[in-house]
């Protein structure tokens, strides 16, 4: 076992300073992903900065009606929170579709966003992986890649992001609040995770020392029809082959006034379907219009040898979810 230092932060500022001062540091909250990766030798931090006792564990309604979710709110608590369950069912559904009850009781909001890919090549230190060891190659590209990306991948990495929660947050136009050595800033969830490009080792836009302090879900999407649907190999405790989070608002004249659509399991980050949304806005959400919009989005897919099935799977999920939301009174 590799020895490491342990720091229990007493404030957000202390946590950010301790992390920034140690290039090999990692934040520790629930630890459901980090500790596993440490056991496998994938993560080898020299310092753990414990933020689990910071006062970031509440869901707060802001004056404008938005919800501010603290970074250490447990996934199970967030899914069951009345304001989340009633106003943003897509988020509750996504959280309950992830992991197991035991893990949801420990996993945190911030940790869920920061979890690493479950690509088996990343998790096996005996195999090449540009994400784990830049320049070593991508073993999955010519190897086992049934579960891997069909959108936004690069020659260096075809991994997918595993979070269900992040897909729902992307569809809801949520933002991530960060605090670091240079102060606080806010990043849209849709811009928080990166595509792999030439640097697949960088999962997010987080700067050295920055800590997620909260996620804000805007009031604009509160109460709108929304849903999350996930296709997986087994009914529980499995990551998405493809998933869809959708928010749909149909005006009195029968046309789409607002739509948020995001895919999971298809890319290195939650994939916000901007082309599909643009095609649907201002139109009547008929089955034909929905299919046309989804096809416009998935036309950019570049499936690999063994995962072309993901494209029609995602298409069918999106069409069904949007059609069901459009049919609601």
N, C-alpha and C positions, 0 to 999 in steps of 0.2 A: 504494500500500500504506500502510495506517495504521501509524505507528510504535507500538511497545509496549515496555515494560520487561520484563526477564527476571530472575527470581530463582530460584536453585537452592537449595532448602531442604535443610538438613542434619539436621533433625529434624522430627517431627510437630508439635511445639510451634512451631517456627520457621515452618513452612509455614502453620499456622493463623493465627499472628500477622500474617504478611506478607499473607495473603489478606484478613483482616478489616480491615487498615489501608488497603486499596485497594478501594473499592466496585466498580470495574470489572475486578477481577482474575478469572482463571480458573486452575484447577489443570490441569497438563499431565502426562500419564503416557504412554500410547501415542499419543494424539492422533489416532486414526483417524477420529473424528467431528469433534472440535473444529477441527482444521486445515482440513478440507474446508469447514466453515461459515465459517471466517475467510476463506478464498479467495473465497467467494461474498458476503462482506460481511454475512452473517447474524449472526455473532458478531464483535464488535469490541472485544475486551478491551484495556485499557490496560496490563495487567500479566499475564504468565504466570508462575505459581509452579510450578516443575518439581519433582514429587514422585517421579519415576521411579527415583531412586537411594536412596530411603528403604528401610529394611529391612522391607518389607511384602510380600515376594515368596515366602512359604513357605506350605505347607499343613501345619497342625499338628493332631495328635490331642490333644484335651483329656482330662483325667482321667476325665470322665464318658462318654467315647467320642464326643463331638461333634467335628466338624471345623471348625477355624478357618482360613478362607481369607484370606490377606492381600490387600489391595486392589490390589496391583500384580502378582499372579499372572497370567500370560498365559492367555488363554482356551484355547489349545492344550495348555498344560501342565496346566491344571485338568481338561480333558476326559480326558487320558491318565493322570492320577494313579491309581495302583492303589486307593487307599482310596475315591476318588470313583467310579471305574468299577465296583468290586465292590459297594459299599454303596448307592450312589445312582445307578443307571444312568440314571434320568430326567434327571439333571443333565448327565451326559456326552453323552447323546443330544441334549439341547437345545443344548449348546455346539457340537456338530459340525453341527447343522442351521443354524447362523448364519454369515453372511458367507462368506469364502473361507479357504483354508488360510493364505494370506499375511497376511490381516488378523487371523486368530486367533492368529498368531504374535506379533503386536504388541499387540493389544487387551487390556485389563486387566479384572479383575473389577469394580473400582470404576467404570471408564469405561463398561463394558457397562451397568451400572445407570443411569448418568447420561446415556446417549446421548439425543439429541433425536429428535423425531418425523421421519419421512421424508415428511410431507405436502408435496406440491410447492408449495403456497401459502406454507408456512413457509419453504421453501428459496429462494424467488424474491422478492427485495426489491422487485420491481416490482408485486407482487400484494398485496392486503389480507390481513392475518393478525393476529388478536388475540393470538396467542402471541408473535409476533415484535414486533409494534407494537400494544400494547393500545389499543383504541378504533378501530382501522382497519377492523374488520369481519372476517367469516369468508368468504373467497372460495369455500371448498370446499362450503359448505352448499348453494348454488344452482349450484355449478360441478361439477367432476369429483370425485366422492366414492366411487367404487366400492370403494376400499381402506379406507374410513374406519369410524368407530365405529358400533356398533349398541346398545351398552350404556353408560350413565353419561355420555353426552355432554350438552352444554348449548347454548344458542343462540349462545354465544360461541365454541365450539370443538368440532369433531367429529374431531379427530386421534386416532390410536392410538399406543400405545407400541410401539417396534419390537423390543425385546429378546426373545430366546428364553430365555436363561439366567434372566431374572427370573421368567418364568412357572414354570419348574421350581422355583426357590427359593421361590416363593409356595406351591406345592403341598407343599413339604417343611417348611413352617413355619420357614424360616430367619429370622435376624435380621441387621441391619446395625449395625456398630459405628462410631460417629462420634466425632471429637475436634474440639473448637472452642475458642474463647477462654474459654468457661465450663466447660471440662472435657469429660469423656467421657459419652456416653449411648448407649443401645441402642434401636433402633426395629425392629419387625417388618417384614419385607419387604412384607407385605400392607398396611402402613400407611405405607410409605416414599414411594410415588408418590401423587399427588393426582388426583382427578377435576377436570375443568376449571372447573366452576362459573362464577363471575364473574371468576376470575383464571386464565385458561389459561396465562399467562406463567410461572406457578409450577408446575414439573413435580413437585417433591418437597417434603418437609417439612424439608429441610436449612436450617439457619440460617446467617446470614452468617459466613464464615470456617470453617465446619465442613468436615472432610475425612473421607471414608470411609477407615477403617483396616482393616476386615476384614468378612467375612461369616461367620456361624456357622451350620452345618447341624447340627441336633440329632441325637443318637444315637437318639432315639425312632423315627425313620423309617429307620434303617439296616437294610439287608437286606430290607426289605419289597418286594414286587413293585411295580415302577414303570415308567412308560414316557412318552415324549414323542412326539407325532405332529403333523406340520405340513403344512398344505395351502397351496400356493403356485403361482404361475403357471409357474415353471420349476423344474427339479430341484435347482438350486444357486444360491447367491448371490442369493437373493430373499427378501423379507420375507413374513411370514405373512399370508395372507388370513384364516386362522383356525388356531389351534393349541391343543393340549390337553396338559397335564401332569397325570398321575394317579399316586397312590400308594394302594394298596388292601391291607388286611389282613383276611383272612377267618378267623374263629375256627373251632375244631374242630366247633362245632355248625352250621356253614354260614352264619352271619350275619356281617355286616360289623362288625368291631371298630374299625377305623380307616380313614378315607378322606380324602385330600387331592386336590382337583380345582381346576385353574385353567385359564382360557382366555387365549390371546394373540391379538392381531390384532382384538379386538372392542371395546376400550375404551382410554381415556386412560392406563390402568395395567393391569398383569396383573390379571385378574378372578378373584378367589377365589370359587368357586361354593358359598357357604355354604348356600343353600337346597337344592341338590342333595345336598350332604354330609349335611345333617340328615335328608333323606328316606331316605337309604341306610343310615344307622347303625342297627344292630340288626335289619336285614332280610336276607333271602336275596338275593344279587345276581343275580337272574334278569334275562333280557333285558327283561321287562316292567317290573320294578322300576327297572332302570337307566334305561329310556326315560322312565318317569314322573318320576324324580328330575331328569333333565336337562331335561325339558320345564318342570318347575317353575322351574328357574333361568332358562331362556331366555324364559320368558313375559314377562319385563320388557323384552325387547329392543324398541327403537324404530328400526327400519331406516329409511333415507332412500330417496330415489327410485331409486337405482341399486345399492344394496348389500343388498337383502333376501335375496339368495342366501346371505349369510353365516350366517344363522340355521340353516337346515337343514344347511349344511356343518358348522358347529360341532357341531350335534346329532349328526350321523352320526359325526364324529370321536370325540366323547366316548363315545357308546354303544359304538362298536367297541373303543376302548382299554380301557374299564372291563370289557367282556365278556371281552376277551382276558386281562386280569389276573385276573378272577374264575375263569377256567378253568384257571389254572396250579395245579399240584399243591402 
